[in-house]
Amino acid sequence: MFKSLLRSSSIPLRTLAGPSTSAATVSPFLRTFSTATPQYYKADKDSHAYKYLHEKTPVETKFTEEHEYVKLYDDDSALIGITQYAAQALGDVTFVELPELGTRVEIGETLGSVESVKSASEIYSPVSGEVVGVNEHLESEPGVLNHDPTVEGWIAHIKLDDPKQVTESETLLSTEDYAKSLEED
């Protein structure tokens, strides 16, 4: 069905070729495309989150029962994303909706969403604060969530109202408790 839809389209397909020998065909109906060889990007050392991903170590990492993680840093900010378990359950991610910079979020509010070939899922904020960074790379390469959701696949960087909402939370799970919850599923 998919191939017949593309063939019947009167809109021409474009072929992209990069420095490698692979080429990809892009349809205007698709949000993403894949190539014969995996394409990886280089981290921008001037990017907002580079220091959090490569130069800083989280003070603490917690998890939600909805398979999101919170990486708390010593400047009272946190990176939010989905866990490897969630990424595998979703399947091939095709689209990521990110929050707007400067948006205030409260615990339990929708932070964004992830769409895959299997389903769509809302991402709920496990913390309260202001969105000070988003992973814009996910808009053009949503598949990063499939191969590296906990490092390069972070979704939002939030300046926390109070770091105790992470360290003293009764709803966020430690690494050990999260692992136990996965065994129970």
C-alpha positions in Angstrom: 0.0 0.0 0.0 2.8 2.4 0.9 4.7 1.9 -2.3 1.5 2.3 -4.4 0.7 5.5 -2.6 4.1 6.9 -3.5 3.9 5.7 -7.1 0.5 7.2 -7.7 1.5 10.6 -6.4 1.9 13.3 -9.0 4.4 15.1 -6.8 8.0 14.0 -7.8 10.2 12.3 -5.4 13.6 13.8 -4.7 16.7 11.7 -4.4 19.4 12.7 -1.9 22.9 11.5 -2.1 25.6 12.3 0.5 29.3 11.7 0.7 28.7 8.0 1.1 27.5 5.8 -1.7 24.0 5.5 -0.3 21.1 7.5 -1.5 17.7 8.0 -0.1 14.3 8.8 -1.7 12.2 11.5 0.1 8.5 11.9 -0.3 6.7 15.1 0.6 4.2 12.9 2.5 6.8 11.5 4.9 8.1 13.2 8.0 11.3 11.1 8.0 13.2 8.9 5.7 15.9 6.3 6.1 19.1 5.5 4.1 20.9 2.3 3.3 23.6 3.2 5.8 22.9 4.7 9.2 23.6 8.4 9.4 24.9 9.8 12.7 25.5 13.5 13.5 28.3 15.2 15.4 27.5 16.9 18.7 27.7 20.7 18.4 30.2 21.7 21.0 28.6 25.1 21.2 25.2 23.7 21.8 23.2 24.4 24.9 23.3 20.9 26.2 26.8 19.8 25.2 28.2 20.6 28.6 25.5 18.6 30.3 26.0 15.6 28.0 29.7 15.5 27.8 31.3 17.7 30.5 29.0 17.4 33.5 27.9 14.4 35.5 24.3 14.3 36.9 24.0 14.6 40.7 21.1 12.1 40.6 19.0 10.3 38.0 15.4 9.3 38.8 12.7 7.6 36.7 8.9 7.7 36.4 6.5 4.8 36.1 5.7 6.2 32.7 9.3 5.4 31.6 10.7 9.0 31.6 14.0 10.0 33.2 15.1 13.1 35.1 18.9 13.8 35.3 19.4 16.3 38.0 22.5 18.6 37.8 24.2 20.7 40.4 22.9 24.0 38.9 19.3 23.1 39.8 18.4 22.0 36.3 17.5 18.7 34.8 17.4 16.9 31.5 14.2 15.1 30.7 13.8 12.2 28.3 12.4 8.7 27.7 14.1 5.6 28.9 15.5 2.8 26.7 12.5 0.7 27.7 10.1 3.3 26.4 12.1 3.7 23.2 12.0 0.0 22.5 8.3 -0.2 23.3 7.5 2.6 20.9 9.4 1.1 18.0 10.8 3.3 15.2 10.3 6.9 16.2 9.1 9.1 13.3 8.2 12.4 15.0 8.9 14.3 18.2 7.0 17.3 19.4 9.1 19.5 21.6 8.0 22.1 24.2 8.6 25.8 23.5 11.6 27.5 25.1 10.5 29.6 28.1 7.4 27.5 28.7 6.6 26.9 32.4 5.7 23.3 33.2 4.2 21.7 36.2 4.5 18.1 37.3 2.1 16.0 35.3 1.6 18.5 32.5 2.2 17.5 28.9 5.8 18.4 27.9 5.6 17.0 24.3 4.9 13.9 22.4 6.6 11.1 20.5 5.1 9.3 17.5 6.3 6.0 16.1 5.3 3.4 13.6 3.5 1.6 16.4 1.8 4.4 18.4 1.9 7.9 19.7 2.6 8.8 23.3 2.5 12.0 25.3 5.5 13.0 27.5 4.5 14.3 30.9 6.7 16.5 32.9 8.0 14.8 36.0 9.2 18.1 37.4 8.1 21.8 37.7 10.1 24.6 36.2 11.0 26.6 33.1 12.0 25.0 29.8 15.5 26.5 29.1 16.5 24.1 26.3 15.1 21.6 23.9 16.9 19.0 21.7 16.1 20.5 18.3 18.0 17.7 16.6 15.1 15.4 17.4 12.9 17.4 14.9 15.1 16.4 12.0 16.5 13.1 13.4 13.8 11.6 15.7 15.4 8.1 15.3 18.1 9.3 17.8 15.5 8.3 20.5 15.8 4.7 19.3 19.5 4.3 19.5 20.5 6.7 22.3 17.5 8.0 24.3 19.3 8.6 27.5 22.2 10.7 26.2 21.8 12.3 22.8 18.1 11.7 22.8 17.2 14.0 25.7 14.0 16.0 25.1 14.0 19.1 27.4 16.3 20.9 29.7 14.4 22.4 32.6 15.5 24.9 35.2 13.8 23.5 38.3 11.6 25.5 40.7 13.2 23.4 43.5 15.7 20.6 43.2 14.0 18.8 46.2 11.2 17.9 43.9 13.7 15.4 42.5 15.8 14.4 45.4 12.9 14.1 47.9 10.2 13.0 45.5 8.0 10.0 46.6 6.8 9.5 43.0 10.1 9.4 41.2 11.9 6.0 41.3 15.6 5.4 42.0 17.6 3.3 39.4 17.1 0.2 41.5 13.4 0.7 42.0 12.9 1.4 38.3 14.7 -1.8 37.4 12.5 -3.7 39.8 9.4 -2.2 38.3 10.5 -3.4 34.8 10.9 -6.9 36.1 7.3 -6.8 37.4 6.0 -5.8 34.0 
